[in-house]
Amino acid sequence: MRRVPAPAVPIFAALAGSVSVFAPGTTAAHNAYLVGFAAVVVSAWIGLRRISGPSRGAYRLIAIALTVWLTGDILYDVLTRLLGPFGDVSPSDVLWIAGYPLLMTAMVKLVRLRAPGRLRDGVLDAAAMTTVVAWLFWQFLILPAAETQDLSLAMFVGATYPFGDVMFFAGVAILVFAPGTTRGSAGYLIAALTLTLAGDISISLLPILFEDLSRSGQADRFDGLLLLANSMLAAAVVHQDAAKVAQPDSALTAQRLHPARVVFLGIALVVLPTVTGLHSFGTIVSRVSLLVSIMMLTTFILVRFLFVVREQERIKAALAHQAEHDQLTGLANRAALHAQLELELFRVSDYGPVVLYMDLDGFKQINDRYGHAAGDLILVEFARRLTATIRPADTAARLGGDEFVVLATGVEDEDDAHRLAGRLRALAEEPVVWNGEALSFGVSVGLSAWTPQDRPSADTLFANADAAMYAEKAARKKAAVPEAIHLSRA
């Protein structure tokens, strides 16, 4: 079965819904609406058959929501013909209202799939904007109706629809604010939720503002808008890249500030003070609802600001740590070690500070034979042993490759320095196990210390320790040659 092109669904729905625009309230308009809606629902279920993976459950909820709404329309027609016209409430309201949480759940499932563990900021931004929208619905739709009507089922049901619209708006906001693309199937979802919100607001608000619309049946013109919105939901399911909406987005894209966040949060901050200045709130309920909304909005924005500040602090701390530490071993790097030595030279005593320059013997052979992973294990393990051996006031650093340096302070004399060097050489006595095989290596240590007679600089101390280390390494190689010759003759 060939895939239905996604744009074909809203195009067909627009044609079917145009009858309601030009001939509102007629039988032809109603029949065209039902036929168009049925085609939309069928296309959604056909498109669902081609979707696999974790996103299928979310799209199934969308198809179910469309089916529930269509069932409500058909049920209303059947019951009206059998029992006569209903009042403000009918059994179909249960089905029509049920579609809202289904769609909201679908949006949340999709966003959780494509932005796992990264929903916090988007949810906070959406909550701030939704708070303002919810208050506007409450203040200008629900509360006026409640104040002019007695408490009844009709009033309760009538108030439920605006809350459903708020859920719609929350779904749109979360989808827009969450990391990930807003093109393709996601674009259809955003368009669908936006059109549904606009259609529901028009149907609810315009008859209140213009009584002639409700008496003449002109409000039925908005049925075409709702049909177009529903077709956008089906188009999202039918789209060839529907499953990609749920794919996790790259971390780079997630870090970018979406322009919609700035615009929406700016609107959220402006709306409440503006309405407060232009509108008088004469009842206690109105004032309390305004106060609660302002408190909620302020809380969401402050929490969002707190997370932003903490994230910036965390990033700065991480960057500062990276600038001063070796990425593999976590030891100090060359720049940090040099700065520390320069500082120690300002508070020298009779002997010290001491620089101990180390190079691992046999490391290159291990790296060449067993690979870089084995070599990295040697470096990390030696760094761990080094950190555990030196004193708390000392500084251990990796300069690169297999070269390490310890900056020791508080060393009493030359003998104490040589004892420390001996402990560092002993760090290589125990081999490192790699895939069940013991990897043996050695370490050459060169020592250089500040003395009152020489007063060397930091660079001189490093150079002298480096030269002493290479001298020790050369002496070891020279001593090993006769032994090797002797063994070969044997």
Summary of the structure (lengths in Angstrom):
residues: 490
radius of gyration: 36.5
end to end distance: 81.8
largest distance: 115.6
contacts: 1548
relative contact order: 0.08
helix: 72%
strand: 7%
